[in-house]
Amino acid sequence: MHVVTGATGFVGSALVLELLRRTDADVACLVRPGRSDAASRLTTALTSAARAFGHGEAFDSDIRHRCVAVPADVQLPLCGVDPGRFPAGAAEFWHCAADQRYEDRHWEGLQRTNVLGTRHAVDLAVALGCHSFNHFSTAYVAGRRYGTVRELPVTDPLHNNRYEESKIAAEWAVLAADGLVKRILRPGLVIGHSVTHAVVGGHTGMYGIHRQLVQLERMLSMLGDPAVRTRPLRLRVDRATPVNLAPVDLVAADAVAVSRSGHAGVFHLTHPTDIRVGDGLDLMFDIVGLPRPHYTYSDAGFAPADREFDRRIDAFRSYLTGAKTFDRTRLLAAVPTPAVSTWTATLPVLRDHQIWYQIHATSRQNVPLLSR
């Protein structure tokens, strides 16, 4: 049996579907009850993901008969689970649950979920007798590093924000555990499904920047001054910075493949080809309907709108500056033909992903305006 935290989220739901597709094992999903009970939340999330990813009803039977919802909360010791009452046969643990906020004011919550929550998940895996622990981190624990980033534990943190700091501490918590085969899985920026482009669950990374841009466009539209809308925004961004993108379904496929290989250690679940961040941002501005921005290395001469947008995207600074590439030696040793490498990382493909988000996600949300 596989045990999964965060199964109702973006990466977690894709992982569960991949486990159902690639294995015959049951999947116990640790779900925090919300407005509905854990079982209802899980079924709704997984069936929605299956539909969004183009599977139709193909997974419905497996979701009903092979997925078990276990009420849990990673902020509690042993995730609030009684190991003695847990379904028998737990063998492999997958930790996907995470708080993805960045700001200093959320540090206490990030510690409870990402750091203590990971320790609680490790403790539960040991108590259940699991033989392995797979932890989803991010390649951007590299923080402010430049150049080639190796598949190694972080020893000298150079984080940009509290989220990165918490994910580094979470990796340490996993690596310090005894009696488990440990895998640290570090995807790049995870985007929507490779075919349908769909995003389910949380919208972070590239989509977080897009969301902020939509807010800006709505604010400028309400101001009613055409000159404001036609003035290019100034961005404190190095447009040549490479950014690494990977579709969520292919990240899940490579994670399961790494596990099945039996290899342990740190793995970059990243694409072999990067896209320049300036090219990606230009696409966003085109899709939202604003003039392409002017890129600068300084905030000198910023207008109020420039300064406000710069503040709003500061959490994403890891992706906007610093030329870093991610070594994949360990990944290729475990999985010689990674699924993510089959995806075509080009600007037309990226444009399709961004258009999906513009149409399906922002139109369904009551996106608040930027403060003036």
N, C-alpha and C positions, 0 to 999 in steps of 0.2 A: 504493500500500500504506500502511496505517496501522500505526504502531508504538505499542504500549501497554505501560507498566510497571504493575505492581500488578493484572494481569488476573485473578488468583485471589482478589482481595479483594472487599469489599462494593460499592464504587462501580465498581471496575475491571471486574468481571464484568458488571455492568449495562451499562456503556459498551460492552463488546465485543459484547454481544447487540444493542444499539442500532445499532452500526456494521454488523453483519451484516444487520440489518433494513432500514436506510436507505441503504446503499451496496452497490455490486457489488465493492468492493475486498477484497483479502485483508487479514488482520490478523496482524502479527507480534507475538507476546506475549513480553516479556522475563520469564522465570520463574526464580526461584531454586530449584534442586533441593533437595528435602527428603528425606523417607524414601523417596520414589519419584523417578523421573526427571522432568525438566521437562515433557515431553509428557504423561505420565500425570497429573501434578498439574493441568495446564491443562485437559485433557479432563474430568477429574472435577469440577473447580470450575465449569466452564461448563455442563456438562450438569446439575449439581445446581442451579445458578442458574436454568436454563431450566425445570426441573421446579418449583422453588419459586415461580417467577413465573407459573406457570400455562400455560406454552407446550407442555408435554408433550414430544413428540419432534420438534416442528417445526424446531428448530435443529440437530438431531443431524448432519444431512448437512453443513451449513455449518461446524459446529465441526470435523468431520473433514477437510473438504476446503479450507476457506478460512482456518483458523487455524493458524499455524505457531508452535510453541514454541521459543524461543531461550534456552538456558541463560544466565543472567546474574545479576549482583549489583550493585545500584546503589552499593554502598559502594566498588566498585573503579573505577579510571579507565576511562572509556568503558563503564562498567557491566560490565566484564569481557568485552566483545564485540569481536571482530575485524571491523571494518567491511568488510574485503575479502572476508570469507566470509559476509556477511549477505545474506539474500534480496534480489534486485534490486527496484528500484522504490519504495523507501521515500520517502514524500512528506509525511506528516503525523504528528507525534509527539504522543502523549498521555501525560502523566506523572501517574499516580495513586498510585504507591507512596509510602507514608509510615509513619513510626513515630508512633503516636498516644498514647504515654505522656506524662504531664504533669510528673512529679515532678523535683525538682532532681537526684536521684541518677541519673536517666536522661539527663542533659544530654549526656554524651559520645556515647551512642548516638543521640540525636536529632540531634546535629550530623553524625554520620557518615551517617545515612540521609536526613534531611530537608534538610540544607543541602549537604553535600558530594555526597550522592546526586543532588540536583537539578542541581548543577553538572556532574556526570558525565553525567547524562541530556541536558543541553543540549549538551555537547561531542559526545556520540554523535549527536545529531540533526544537528549541523553536519557531522560526519564522514560521515554517511549521505547528505547532500545534501537533507535535508528542507526544505520551504519554510515550514513553520509549526510552532509549539510551543504546545501547550495544557496548561496547568498547573492541576491541581486544588488549590485552597487552601481557605480557609474564610472565610465572612463574619465570623466571630468573631476574625479578626485585628484587628478593631476594639477588642478588649480592654476597657479601662475607659472607653472613650468613651461619652458620652451623646448623645441627640438623633439627628439624621439623619446616617447614615454614607454618604458618597458613593462612587461607583465610581472611586476614585482610588488610586494607589500610596500605601503607608504611608510617611509622611515623619517622623513623630514617634511611635515605638512606645510604647504604653501597655499592654503585655501583662500578663495575669494570671498566666501560668505559662510553663514552659519550652516546651511544645508550641506555644503561640501565638508565642513568640519565634522558634522554629525555622521556623515557617511564614512569618513576615514575612521572615526572612533568605532563605528559599527564593524568595519572590516577587522579592526584589531580585536574586537570581542570574539569574532568568529575564529580568527587565527590562534587565539589563546586557548581555545577549547581543546580538551583531551578526549581521545577515544572516538573521534569522528574523521571520516574522509571529508576534507573541506575544500570547497570550490568557491572562489570569489568571481562572480560573473559581472563584467564591466561593459555594458553596451555604451555606444555613443549616444547621440540625441535620438531618442526613439520617436518615430513618426508613425502615421497610420498604416493600415494594411497595404501590403505590396501590390495588390490587385484592385481592391475596392476603395482604397485610401481612407477607409473609415477609422474613426477614433472613438473609443468607448472609455468611460471612466474619466479620469482626470486629464486636463489639457495643460501640459507644461512644456518646457523647452521652447522649441520653435513656435508652438501654438500660443505660448504665453506672450511672446513678443507680438505675434499677430493680433492677439486680443487687445493688447495695449494700443496698437496702431488703429484698430477699429474704434476704440474709445476716443482717440485723438481726432479721427475723421469726423465723428459725430459731434464733438465739441466745436470743431471749426465750422461745421455746417450750421450749427445753431447761432454762431456769431454773425453769420450773414454778410461777412466782408469778403468779397471775391479775392482781394489782394492777399488776405491771410491764407486762403486755401491754395493760392498759386505760388506762394513763396516756398522754395525747397527747405525742408527741415535740415538743420545741422546736426549730425550725429557724431559723437565721440567714439568712433569705431574705425579699426583698421580693416578696410574693405578686402584686403588680400588675405586675411586670416582664414585658414582652412577650417571647415566645420564638418564633423563626421556624422552622417545620418544613417539610420537603419530602421526598416519597417518592423513593426512589432511582431508580426507573425514569423518573420525570419529570425529575429532575435530569440523567440521562443523555440524555434526549430533547432537553432544552434546550441541553445542551453541544454536541451534534452539530448542532443547528439554528444555534447561534451560529457554529460553524465553517463551515458551509455558506453562511452569509450573507456571508462574506468580511470581516466587521468584525474589528477588533483592539482590544486594550485590556483593561480590567478590567470584569468582569461579575458582578453579584449574581444568582445562580441561586436566588432566594428567592421565597417566597410573598407575595402582596400583603396577606394577613391574618395577624396574629399571634394567638397564644393566650397567655393570662396563665399565668405559670409556676405560680402557686398553684393554679389550676384543674387543671393537668396533674398536679401533685404530689398533690392531693387524690384524683384518679383512681387514681394508683399505690397510695396507701395503702389505698383501698377494695379494689382488686384483690388486693393482698397479704394483706389481712385485718387491718390495724392501724387504730386510730382516726386520724382526720384530724389533722394536726399543728397546733401553735400557732406562728404566724409571729412572729418578733421581729427587731429590728435589732441586738441585742446578745447576747453569750453569757453575760451576767450571770445567775446562777441556774441554769446548766446542770447537769443531773444527769450522771453518768458516761456513760449511753447517749447523751444529747444531744451531749455533747462528742465522743464517739467517732464518731458518725455525721457530725457537722459536719466532723471531720477527714477522713473518708472521701470526702466530697463536695466538699472544697475545690477539687479539680481542675476541677470544673464551675462554679466561681464566675462565670465569664463569662455563663452562661445564667441565673443565679439572681438577679443584681442588675444594676441599670443600665438605664434605659429607653432603648433604642436601636432605631431603625428603619433599614431598608436601602433606599436609593434604587435604582431600577431603570431609570433613564433610558437608559443604554447598552444594557441588555438589551432594552428595548422598541424601541429604534431598530434593533437587529439582528433581533429576533424579535418582531414586533408582537403575536402571540398565543402566549405561552409555554405549554408543556404544563403546567407546575406550577400555572398559574393556573386550570386546569380542575379541580383537586383541591379538594374541600370541606374546609376546615380548621375543623372543629367538634369539640366535646368528644365527642359520640357516635362520630365517626370515630376520634378519638385513642384513645378507650377500646377500640375494636376492635384497634388496633395494639398497645396495651399488653396486652390479653388474649392476643393471639397470642404475644407474647414470654413472658408468664407460663406459658403452656401448653407451647409448643414449645421454647423456649430454656432456661429455668431448670430444667425437668424433666430435660433431657438432660445437664446439667452437674453435676459434683461441686462445688457451690458451697461454699467454705470458710466457716467461721463467723468473725464479727468477733472480734477479740481482746477479752478481757473486762477 
